[in-house]
Amino acid sequence: MKSVCFIFPHKVDGPTGGYKVVYEYANRLAADGFEVHLVYSGSIYWKQKPLKFKLTNAFRLVQTLIKGYSGRRWFNLDKRVKEHLTLSMNYRHVPKCDIYVATSPYTADYITQYPIENNRKFYFIQGKEDWGPGLKQILESTYHAPLNKIVVANWLQQMLSEEYSENSVVIPNGFDFNRFKLAVAPENRNKFVVSMLYHKQDLKRCQDALDALSLVKNRFPELKVNIFGVPGRPVDLPEWYTYYQVPDNETHNRINNESAIFVASSESEGWGLTVGEAMICGEAVCCTDNAGHREMSIDGKTALLSPVRDPKSLADNIIRLIEDDDLRVAIARNGNNFIQRFRWDESYRKLLELLAGNSKEKE
């Protein structure tokens, strides 16, 4: 097996967790001598769209091709990795490779129809992507598709097994311990400095975190929040928030090291990259109790968990850490120790073994 093609439903213009994970694997495969292709689809279900949509979409696709597109704008992709923006995900439009990897239900739906052996088809599942009517309509059929399913978390494997009677292989995501490091001891941090991710996706429930922090601010007027994200600064964000739009590596690491507490309020997560990155940097984590967070967040040990959609409980946990220095430091230290087990080298080794095993079947 010499060539691997990862297929995305669309391109993205800024940091996105799921794409970042695939890009990491792409870099490692390329460094090992594989021919690696990243395909971004310019359209989904083209034949089903009305003529007006087709014309508009074709025009936008041409515009994008002229302007240029690349994940290299926000991720350090290996120069040997090849990127393609295609009219669709139909087999005739994608590079011909030994292995194809779907990265979403949409791309899994297409890969299932490719006229190649099933052992060459993989489905990389990073969450339960039921985020809208289009995805919900095809999600169950993709889970039952004859694809080699890779999941990033134990809860996803359990879901596939119990709800869909489908097998899968767990390959946990790794973390970049060169990019993120503990530079300031938890004991030496200003306990009134908190950080969080800002995201517009409804599932992230960022407003819950903002509401919780307002309650904490009422209790501790000296509270400050470092908040980072891809969108521009929200117009109604109070002045006691310092907003960082797409911070570079050095800035992001500094944010995580000067903040004592990290807050995450998602309703659902496949994995929770930012929680793990905060742990690496020695922040004490307060997060919602969802399946993805539980992969690394053990209540009372590596994090304090609160029910989803409950800003008051989230605020209570933040206040608890501010008022109890010993607990805050213990949570930070335990989280930092626990997260060390999730390393890219081990994740990549497992992926390589899985791909190589299926390649031998093909031969």
One Martini backbone bead per residue (centre of mass of N, CA, C, O) as a GRO file, in nm:
protein
  363
    1MET     BB    1   0.092   0.040   0.027
    2LYS     BB    2   0.119   0.391  -0.107
    3SER     BB    3  -0.181   0.521  -0.105
    4VAL     BB    4  -0.369   0.807   0.036
    5CYS     BB    5  -0.723   0.912   0.080
    6PHE     BB    6  -0.868   1.204   0.200
    7ILE     BB    7  -1.219   1.287   0.256
    8PHE     BB    8  -1.388   1.590   0.228
    9PRO     BB    9  -1.678   1.792   0.220
   10HIS     BB   10  -1.478   2.042   0.272
   11LYS     BB   11  -1.340   2.329   0.322
   12VAL     BB   12  -1.119   2.522   0.538
   13ASP     BB   13  -1.010   2.853   0.682
   14GLY     BB   14  -0.963   2.720   0.971
   15PRO     BB   15  -0.939   2.595   1.265
   16THR     BB   16  -1.001   2.234   1.294
   17GLY     BB   17  -1.004   1.955   1.472
   18GLY     BB   18  -1.064   1.727   1.261
   19TYR     BB   19  -0.854   1.824   1.052
   20LYS     BB   20  -0.602   1.823   1.232
   21VAL     BB   21  -0.590   1.519   1.270
   22VAL     BB   22  -0.559   1.438   0.971
   23TYR     BB   23  -0.308   1.609   0.912
   24GLU     BB   24  -0.121   1.455   1.099
   25TYR     BB   25  -0.138   1.188   0.946
   26ALA     BB   26  -0.046   1.293   0.672
   27ASN     BB   27   0.238   1.377   0.759
   28ARG     BB   28   0.335   1.095   0.854
   29LEU     BB   29   0.292   0.945   0.591
   30ALA     BB   30   0.475   1.121   0.415
   31ALA     BB   31   0.735   1.073   0.588
   32ASP     BB   32   0.701   0.745   0.513
   33GLY     BB   33   0.636   0.754   0.178
   34PHE     BB   34   0.359   0.838   0.117
   35GLU     BB   35   0.087   0.896  -0.084
   36VAL     BB   36  -0.091   1.204  -0.023
   37HIS     BB   37  -0.444   1.287  -0.016
   38LEU     BB   38  -0.654   1.584  -0.027
   39VAL     BB   39  -1.010   1.606  -0.039
   40TYR     BB   40  -1.227   1.868  -0.156
   41SER     BB   41  -1.552   1.935  -0.182
   42GLY     BB   42  -1.763   2.137  -0.395
   43SER     BB   43  -1.992   1.904  -0.370
   44ILE     BB   44  -2.320   1.776  -0.271
   45TYR     BB   45  -2.531   1.615  -0.451
   46TRP     BB   46  -2.547   1.743  -0.743
   47LYS     BB   47  -2.792   1.599  -0.897
   48GLN     BB   48  -3.010   1.712  -0.672
   49LYS     BB   49  -2.976   1.990  -0.774
   50PRO     BB   50  -3.055   2.280  -0.882
   51LEU     BB   51  -2.958   2.483  -1.133
   52LYS     BB   52  -2.893   2.736  -0.965
   53PHE     BB   53  -2.696   2.597  -0.776
   54LYS     BB   54  -2.495   2.492  -0.985
   55LEU     BB   55  -2.408   2.769  -1.093
   56THR     BB   56  -2.318   2.894  -0.826
   57ASN     BB   57  -2.116   2.671  -0.742
   58ALA     BB   58  -1.933   2.689  -0.991
   59PHE     BB   59  -1.848   2.981  -0.946
   60ARG     BB   60  -1.722   2.937  -0.662
   61LEU     BB   61  -1.515   2.727  -0.747
   62VAL     BB   62  -1.357   2.911  -0.937
   63GLN     BB   63  -1.286   3.124  -0.728
   64THR     BB   64  -1.123   2.934  -0.545
   65LEU     BB   65  -0.914   2.847  -0.756
   66ILE     BB   66  -0.803   3.136  -0.801
   67LYS     BB   67  -0.737   3.211  -0.498
   68GLY     BB   68  -0.716   2.964  -0.338
   69TYR     BB   69  -0.626   2.667  -0.138
   70SER     BB   70  -0.542   2.574   0.211
   71GLY     BB   71  -0.432   2.427   0.507
   72ARG     BB   72  -0.158   2.596   0.519
   73ARG     BB   73  -0.280   2.859   0.646
   74TRP     BB   74  -0.308   2.685   0.953
   75PHE     BB   75  -0.118   2.437   0.869
   76ASN     BB   76   0.174   2.226   0.882
   77LEU     BB   77   0.204   2.099   0.594
   78ASP     BB   78   0.334   1.881   0.411
   79LYS     BB   79   0.466   1.925   0.092
   80ARG     BB   80   0.378   1.622  -0.005
   81VAL     BB   81   0.097   1.701   0.029
   82LYS     BB   82  -0.203   1.665  -0.156
   83GLU     BB   83  -0.436   1.897  -0.295
   84HIS     BB   84  -0.805   1.891  -0.360
   85LEU     BB   85  -1.053   2.047  -0.567
   86THR     BB   86  -1.373   1.920  -0.629
   87LEU     BB   87  -1.677   1.882  -0.766
   88SER     BB   88  -1.671   1.590  -0.631
   89MET     BB   89  -1.685   1.249  -0.479
   90ASN     BB   90  -1.659   1.101  -0.715
   91TYR     BB   91  -1.451   0.869  -0.842
   92ARG     BB   92  -1.368   1.037  -1.106
   93HIS     BB   93  -1.259   1.297  -0.913
   94VAL     BB   94  -1.046   1.118  -0.778
   95PRO     BB   95  -0.781   0.988  -0.678
   96LYS     BB   96  -0.587   0.703  -0.734
   97CYS     BB   97  -0.594   0.464  -0.470
   98ASP     BB   98  -0.550   0.228  -0.218
   99ILE     BB   99  -0.674   0.434  -0.002
  100TYR     BB  100  -0.985   0.527   0.165
  101VAL     BB  101  -1.094   0.818   0.366
  102ALA     BB  102  -1.348   0.896   0.559
  103THR     BB  103  -1.463   1.210   0.750
  104SER     BB  104  -1.777   1.162   0.692
  105PRO     BB  105  -2.091   1.084   0.610
  106TYR     BB  106  -2.075   1.195   0.325
  107THR     BB  107  -1.811   1.045   0.239
  108ALA     BB  108  -1.911   0.761   0.308
  109ASP     BB  109  -2.141   0.753   0.102
  110TYR     BB  110  -1.947   0.760  -0.142
  111ILE     BB  111  -1.734   0.533  -0.085
  112THR     BB  112  -1.933   0.295  -0.089
  113GLN     BB  113  -1.958   0.334  -0.422
  114TYR     BB  114  -1.693   0.240  -0.485
  115PRO     BB  115  -1.518   0.028  -0.735
  116ILE     BB  116  -1.398  -0.132  -0.471
  117GLU     BB  117  -1.263  -0.273  -0.221
  118ASN     BB  118  -1.358  -0.272   0.111
  119ASN     BB  119  -1.059  -0.291   0.239
  120ARG     BB  120  -1.004   0.020   0.113
  121LYS     BB  121  -1.225   0.123   0.319
  122PHE     BB  122  -1.271   0.412   0.531
  123TYR     BB  123  -1.397   0.529   0.864
  124PHE     BB  124  -1.359   0.840   1.026
  125ILE     BB  125  -1.467   0.874   1.365
  126GLN     BB  126  -1.524   1.184   1.576
  127GLY     BB  127  -1.845   1.159   1.585
  128LYS     BB  128  -2.187   1.236   1.617
  129GLU     BB  129  -2.318   1.347   1.304
  130ASP     BB  130  -2.627   1.511   1.402
  131TRP     BB  131  -2.645   1.843   1.295
  132GLY     BB  132  -2.870   1.762   1.076
  133PRO     BB  133  -3.085   1.653   0.839
  134GLY     BB  134  -2.871   1.547   0.639
  135LEU     BB  135  -2.708   1.372   0.839
  136LYS     BB  136  -2.939   1.208   0.971
  137GLN     BB  137  -3.035   1.062   0.707
  138ILE     BB  138  -2.733   0.899   0.669
  139LEU     BB  139  -2.596   0.792   0.928
  140GLU     BB  140  -2.697   0.496   0.963
  141SER     BB  141  -2.598   0.391   0.686
  142THR     BB  142  -2.294   0.445   0.738
  143TYR     BB  143  -2.266   0.255   0.987
  144HIS     BB  144  -2.357   0.001   0.787
  145ALA     BB  145  -2.131   0.016   0.616
  146PRO     BB  146  -1.863  -0.151   0.429
  147LEU     BB  147  -1.651  -0.032   0.653
  148ASN     BB  148  -1.362   0.070   0.809
  149LYS     BB  149  -1.384   0.147   1.146
  150ILE     BB  150  -1.278   0.452   1.300
  151VAL     BB  151  -1.221   0.554   1.637
  152VAL     BB  152  -1.140   0.806   1.897
  153ALA     BB  153  -1.343   0.657   2.105
  154ASN     BB  154  -1.501   0.455   2.329
  155TRP     BB  155  -1.793   0.566   2.300
  156LEU     BB  156  -1.813   0.508   1.993
  157GLN     BB  157  -1.780   0.206   2.004
  158GLN     BB  158  -2.023   0.155   2.189
  159MET     BB  159  -2.238   0.278   2.006
  160LEU     BB  160  -2.196   0.095   1.757
  161SER     BB  161  -2.252  -0.170   1.910
  162GLU     BB  162  -2.532  -0.109   2.061
  163GLU     BB  163  -2.697   0.055   1.822
  164TYR     BB  164  -2.556  -0.105   1.539
  165SER     BB  165  -2.377  -0.365   1.539
  166GLU     BB  166  -2.074  -0.245   1.516
  167ASN     BB  167  -1.752  -0.244   1.425
  168SER     BB  168  -1.437  -0.122   1.575
  169VAL     BB  169  -1.152   0.099   1.599
  170VAL     BB  170  -0.945   0.229   1.845
  171ILE     BB  171  -0.797   0.568   1.796
  172PRO     BB  172  -0.662   0.782   1.970
  173ASN     BB  173  -0.586   1.081   2.009
  174GLY     BB  174  -0.338   1.308   1.995
  175PHE     BB  175  -0.070   1.514   2.121
  176ASP     BB  176   0.120   1.820   2.119
  177PHE     BB  177   0.420   1.830   2.312
  178ASN     BB  178   0.560   2.072   2.150
  179ARG     BB  179   0.339   2.293   2.152
  180PHE     BB  180   0.246   2.185   2.436
  181LYS     BB  181   0.329   2.328   2.764
  182LEU     BB  182   0.459   2.330   3.087
  183ALA     BB  183   0.570   2.657   3.218
  184VAL     BB  184   0.360   2.700   3.460
  185ALA     BB  185   0.291   2.653   3.762
  186PRO     BB  186  -0.006   2.615   3.919
  187GLU     BB  187   0.088   2.764   4.189
  188ASN     BB  188   0.178   3.042   4.004
  189ARG     BB  189  -0.112   3.129   3.949
  190ASN     BB  190  -0.380   3.314   3.860
  191LYS     BB  191  -0.695   3.220   3.977
  192PHE     BB  192  -0.852   3.466   3.800
  193VAL     BB  193  -0.764   3.304   3.540
  194VAL     BB  194  -0.940   3.230   3.239
  195SER     BB  195  -1.026   2.984   2.984
  196MET     BB  196  -1.160   2.970   2.634
  197LEU     BB  197  -1.365   2.863   2.379
  198TYR     BB  198  -1.481   3.001   2.071
  199HIS     BB  199  -1.804   2.906   1.923
  200LYS     BB  200  -2.085   2.885   1.695
  201GLN     BB  201  -2.164   2.617   1.763
  202ASP     BB  202  -2.424   2.491   1.936
  203LEU     BB  203  -2.277   2.244   2.083
  204LYS     BB  204  -2.078   2.433   2.254
  205ARG     BB  205  -2.226   2.630   2.449
  206CYS     BB  206  -2.093   2.921   2.509
  207GLN     BB  207  -2.312   3.074   2.665
  208ASP     BB  208  -2.288   2.905   2.921
  209ALA     BB  209  -2.004   3.002   2.993
  210LEU     BB  210  -2.067   3.304   3.002
  211ASP     BB  211  -2.280   3.282   3.225
  212ALA     BB  212  -2.097   3.155   3.438
  213LEU     BB  213  -1.882   3.387   3.442
  214SER     BB  214  -2.076   3.603   3.545
  215LEU     BB  215  -2.118   3.471   3.821
  216VAL     BB  216  -1.820   3.479   3.903
  217LYS     BB  217  -1.784   3.788   3.878
  218ASN     BB  218  -1.979   3.858   4.110
  219ARG     BB  219  -1.782   3.720   4.321
  220PHE     BB  220  -1.515   3.802   4.130
  221PRO     BB  221  -1.404   4.099   4.006
  222GLU     BB  222  -1.099   3.992   3.916
  223LEU     BB  223  -1.188   3.853   3.677
  224LYS     BB  224  -1.035   3.680   3.395
  225VAL     BB  225  -1.052   3.629   3.026
  226ASN     BB  226  -0.936   3.392   2.796
  227ILE     BB  227  -1.028   3.410   2.448
  228PHE     BB  228  -1.066   3.176   2.173
  229GLY     BB  229  -1.080   3.186   1.799
  230VAL     BB  230  -1.199   3.225   1.471
  231PRO     BB  231  -1.376   3.436   1.506
  232GLY     BB  232  -1.471   3.721   1.582
  233ARG     BB  233  -1.540   3.933   1.811
  234PRO     BB  234  -1.782   3.962   2.010
  235VAL     BB  235  -1.978   4.243   2.052
  236ASP     BB  236  -2.079   4.160   2.372
  237LEU     BB  237  -1.806   4.152   2.501
  238PRO     BB  238  -1.654   4.205   2.769
  239GLU     BB  239  -1.365   4.373   2.889
  240TRP     BB  240  -1.265   4.110   3.070
  241TYR     BB  241  -1.206   4.012   2.786
  242THR     BB  242  -0.957   3.837   2.598
  243TYR     BB  243  -0.922   3.832   2.249
  244TYR     BB  244  -0.828   3.551   2.026
  245GLN     BB  245  -0.760   3.533   1.688
  246VAL     BB  246  -0.601   3.289   1.582
  247PRO     BB  247  -0.366   3.180   1.743
  248ASP     BB  248  -0.065   3.112   1.775
  249ASN     BB  249   0.130   2.889   1.923
  250GLU     BB  250   0.260   3.077   2.133
  251THR     BB  251  -0.002   3.213   2.231
  252HIS     BB  252  -0.160   2.963   2.312
  253ASN     BB  253   0.042   2.865   2.524
  254ARG     BB  254   0.029   3.121   2.698
  255ILE     BB  255  -0.268   3.112   2.770
  256ASN     BB  256  -0.253   2.825   2.914
  257ASN     BB  257  -0.024   2.929   3.129
  258GLU     BB  258  -0.181   3.190   3.257
  259SER     BB  259  -0.408   2.998   3.314
  260ALA     BB  260  -0.585   2.818   3.569
  261ILE     BB  261  -0.862   2.786   3.401
  262PHE     BB  262  -1.074   2.562   3.217
  263VAL     BB  263  -1.357   2.607   2.991
  264ALA     BB  264  -1.626   2.365   2.907
  265SER     BB  265  -1.976   2.357   2.741
  266SER     BB  266  -2.048   2.117   2.588
  267GLU     BB  267  -2.288   1.888   2.480
  268SER     BB  268  -2.081   1.772   2.255
  269GLU     BB  269  -1.814   1.523   2.207
  270GLY     BB  270  -1.574   1.326   2.065
  271TRP     BB  271  -1.313   1.449   2.250
  272GLY     BB  272  -1.149   1.730   2.325
  273LEU     BB  273  -0.881   1.900   2.260
  274THR     BB  274  -0.875   2.157   2.450
  275VAL     BB  275  -0.871   2.002   2.714
  276GLY     BB  276  -0.600   1.856   2.671
  277GLU     BB  277  -0.428   2.110   2.625
  278ALA     BB  278  -0.479   2.227   2.906
  279MET     BB  279  -0.353   1.994   3.065
  280ILE     BB  280  -0.068   2.016   2.957
  281CYS     BB  281  -0.051   2.329   3.076
  282GLY     BB  282  -0.196   2.320   3.379
  283GLU     BB  283  -0.497   2.324   3.380
  284ALA     BB  284  -0.796   2.349   3.535
  285VAL     BB  285  -1.087   2.161   3.474
  286CYS     BB  286  -1.408   2.282   3.350
  287CYS     BB  287  -1.675   2.061   3.255
  288THR     BB  288  -1.881   1.885   3.077
  289ASP     BB  289  -2.092   1.588   3.083
  290ASN     BB  290  -1.949   1.418   2.831
  291ALA     BB  291  -1.823   1.167   2.645
  292GLY     BB  292  -1.568   1.309   2.540
  293HIS     BB  293  -1.465   1.427   2.809
  294ARG     BB  294  -1.447   1.139   2.960
  295GLU     BB  295  -1.178   1.040   2.826
  296MET     BB  296  -1.016   1.268   3.042
  297SER     BB  297  -1.257   1.326   3.255
  298ILE     BB  298  -1.234   1.298   3.606
  299ASP     BB  299  -1.420   1.341   3.861
  300GLY     BB  300  -1.210   1.499   4.101
  301LYS     BB  301  -0.926   1.459   3.937
  302THR     BB  302  -0.902   1.592   3.620
  303ALA     BB  303  -1.191   1.719   3.690
  304LEU     BB  304  -1.486   1.921   3.669
  305LEU     BB  305  -1.821   1.823   3.654
  306SER     BB  306  -2.112   1.919   3.457
  307PRO     BB  307  -2.400   1.969   3.344
  308VAL     BB  308  -2.563   2.022   3.081
  309ARG     BB  309  -2.718   2.322   3.063
  310ASP     BB  310  -2.551   2.439   3.349
  311PRO     BB  311  -2.421   2.727   3.455
  312LYS     BB  312  -2.435   2.707   3.764
  313SER     BB  313  -2.260   2.451   3.800
  314LEU     BB  314  -2.015   2.560   3.653
  315ALA     BB  315  -1.970   2.801   3.843
  316ASP     BB  316  -1.931   2.636   4.102
  317ASN     BB  317  -1.667   2.497   4.006
  318ILE     BB  318  -1.500   2.748   3.965
  319ILE     BB  319  -1.526   2.856   4.253
  320ARG     BB  320  -1.401   2.610   4.389
  321LEU     BB  321  -1.115   2.652   4.264
  322ILE     BB  322  -1.065   2.940   4.371
  323GLU     BB  323  -1.108   2.862   4.686
  324ASP     BB  324  -0.921   2.588   4.618
  325ASP     BB  325  -0.597   2.544   4.570
  326ASP     BB  326  -0.547   2.243   4.616
  327LEU     BB  327  -0.754   2.144   4.410
  328ARG     BB  328  -0.654   2.290   4.160
  329VAL     BB  329  -0.369   2.164   4.157
  330ALA     BB  330  -0.456   1.868   4.152
  331ILE     BB  331  -0.615   1.876   3.890
  332ALA     BB  332  -0.383   1.976   3.713
  333ARG     BB  333  -0.182   1.745   3.772
  334ASN     BB  334  -0.362   1.504   3.696
  335GLY     BB  335  -0.418   1.593   3.406
  336ASN     BB  336  -0.124   1.599   3.311
  337ASN     BB  337  -0.066   1.298   3.365
  338PHE     BB  338  -0.299   1.164   3.201
  339ILE     BB  339  -0.240   1.295   2.906
  340GLN     BB  340   0.035   1.144   2.836
  341ARG     BB  341  -0.102   0.885   2.688
  342PHE     BB  342  -0.164   1.089   2.437
  343ARG     BB  343   0.013   0.993   2.153
  344TRP     BB  344   0.100   1.012   1.827
  345ASP     BB  345   0.285   0.769   1.788
  346GLU     BB  346   0.070   0.559   1.880
  347SER     BB  347  -0.158   0.632   1.687
  348TYR     BB  348   0.001   0.589   1.425
  349ARG     BB  349   0.074   0.295   1.466
  350LYS     BB  350  -0.218   0.192   1.457
  351LEU     BB  351  -0.291   0.296   1.178
  352LEU     BB  352  -0.069   0.152   1.019
  353GLU     BB  353  -0.154  -0.138   1.091
  354LEU     BB  354  -0.437  -0.121   0.967
  355LEU     BB  355  -0.358  -0.050   0.676
  356ALA     BB  356  -0.158  -0.283   0.629
  357GLY     BB  357  -0.356  -0.518   0.675
  358ASN     BB  358  -0.543  -0.442   0.432
  359SER     BB  359  -0.326  -0.453   0.214
  360LYS     BB  360  -0.271  -0.758   0.237
  361GLU     BB  361  -0.552  -0.846   0.153
  362LYS     BB  362  -0.532  -0.727  -0.130
  363GLU     BB  363  -0.273  -0.905  -0.212
   0.00000   0.00000   0.00000
